[in-house]
Amino acid sequence: MKTFSSLMGNQTLLPIIQAATVEQGVNIAKAMHDAGIHLVEVVLRTEASLDIIKQIKKELPDLLVGAGTILNENILDDALKAGSDFIITPASSPTLLHVLKNCPVPVLPGVSTSADILLATEFGYSELKLFPASLSGGSQFLKAMGSVFKSVSFCPTGGINANNKADYLNLSNVFAVGGTWVAPANWVESQQWNLITSACKDALL
């Protein structure tokens, strides 16, 4: 199976879409796509999230779309039925990692402690999401983990923005950073899609 990082390719930004309606979600995705983004995460935090994934895949078939906030088997099944190209979890547990073992698409499990990292590696994962990064030790934590878990790489999210993303991306064990700073709620509400495109372009530099 492909790894999550191979899906990312040279894209070092994992842009996160959180929208209240399908129309909002699709417009955010189009704005990101216009910036050269080829992969996005839709977090399953609103009732429209699954339909957003379906509609993005319909209108932007060349865009890879994954589901975030996967907490259990039922949510996983719903996300896969919606056509998710990859799966991301905010946290890990033995039960959830066991369920994910048979997932047909790449998985990026969420961790926040060294114990979480060890647990995930015991299930065979070498690519993980640190969440919430800024509250879990940030770039200094990941720098320390690099000497302990030498074969593990990370995509941190949570509290990352244009001002601190380089602190993470400069680490050898970080292959990408995720965040919502490229599509803040006020831009979405005011339909300033061009600002999202510009922010994504800047983040890719």
N, C-alpha and C positions, 0 to 999 in steps of 0.2 A: 504494500500500500504506500502511496505517496505520503511524504511528511507534510506537516503544515507549512514549514519554511519553504519547501519546494513549491507550494502553491503561491506563496508570497513572492518568490523570485527575488528581483532586485528592489521590490517595494518595501521600504522600511517603515511605512506608516500603515497601521491597521485602523482605518477610520470606522468609528462606531456610529451606527444610525439608531437613534431612539426617537420615534415619532408616534403621535397620537392617532394619525389617520393614514390610510393607504396613500392618498394623494401626497401628503407630506413626505412619507418615506420614499416614494418613487422620485419626487423632485430632488430630495437630498442625494439619492443615488445618482441621478442624472448629473447633478452639479459636480459630484465627486468624479464621475466617469469623464466629464469634460476636462478635468484636471490631469487625466492620465492614470487615474486609479483603476486597477483591474480586479480588486478584491475588497469586499466590505463585510462588516459584521453587523447584523441586525440583532439587537438585544431584545429578548422576549419579556419586555416589561410593560407592554400595553396590550390591550385586547386586539389591536390591529396588527400586531407584529407578524404573525404567521401569514396573514394575507399580504402584508408588505413584501415578505420574501417571495411569495408566489408571483406577485405582480412585477417585482423588479426582474425576476428571471424571465418573465414573459416579454417585458418591454426592453430589457437590456440583456439579451441572451449571452453576450460575450463577457458579462461581468460575473465573477465568482461571488456567491452570496452565502454566508454562513450564519448560523444561529448561535447567539450567546445566551447566558443565563440559564444553561441547562442544569437542572437540579435533580432530576429523577428519570426513571425509565419512561413514564408517560409523556413528559415534556420532550424527551429525546425522540420518541416515536412520532409525536406531532411535528417536530422540526424536520425529521427525515421525510415524512409524508409531504411536507411543504416544499421539498426539493433542496434542502440545505446542502451546500457543497462541502461544508466542514462544520465541526461542532466545537464550541468553547464553553467551559464551565467556570463559574466564579470561585469554586472551592472543590475540594476532593474529599472523598470518604471511601473506605473499602467497598461499601455497597455500590456507590456510583461508579467507581473505577472498574468493578467487576462487570457491571452492565455495559460499560463502554468498550470492553474487550472485544466485542463482536460488532462494533460499529463499522459500517461499510465505507465511511468517509473519514478523512483525517480528524484527529481530536487534539485539542489543546487544553489540558486540564489546568484548573486554577489552583495556585498554592499561595500561602502567605507566611509559612514558617519553614525552618529546616526540616522539621518532622514531616511536614506535608511533602517536601521535595523527596525525602527518602521513601515515603510511601509510594509516590508516583513512580519513582525509579524501580521499585520492587514490582510494579505492574508493567514495567517495560518502557515507560515513557522517558524520553530524553529531551523533549521540547515542552516547556511549561509556560503558563501565564502567571506572572506575579501580580496579585490583586488583593487589596488596593495598594499599589506600589508605594505611594507616598506615605502611607500609614504602616507599612510593613518593613521599614528600614531603607526604602528607596535604593538609589544607585550604590550606596555604601554597603548595604546588605548584599546586593547582587555581586559586588566586587569580592566580598568575603566568601560568598558561596562558591565563587569560581575556583578557589583553591581546594575546596572540599568535594564538590560535585563537578569534576573536570569535564565530564562528557555531557553535561546538561546545559542547554541554552534557553534563553527566556525571551518572552514578549511581555514586558511589563505594561500594565494599564492602571489607571486610577491616580488622579492628581498630576498627570503628565500634561505639559503644555509646550508652547513654542519656546519658552524661556529655559526649560530644563530638559528638553528631550535629548539634547546633545550629551548631557551627563550620563544618560543611559546608553545611547547609541555608540558612545566611545568605548564602552566595555566590550571585551572580546566574547563574552558569553551572552550578549544581547543581539538578536538578529532583527528586531523590529520593536516599535512602541505603539501602543494603542491609545486612543483617546477620543473624546467628544469635543475637544476645543476647536476643531475645524468646522463644527456645525452646532454652535450654541443655540439654545432654545429661542433666544430673541431674534436671531437671524431667520430661523425657521418660521416663527410666528409672523414676522414681517415680510416673508417670502423674498429675502435677499439672497437668492441662490448664487449670484455672482460672487458674493463674499465667501461662500463656502468653497467655490471653485478656486478662488485666489488663495485661501488659507491652505487648501490641499496642495496646491502648486508650491507654495512656500515651504510646506512641511516635507515635501519630497526632495528639496534641494540639499 
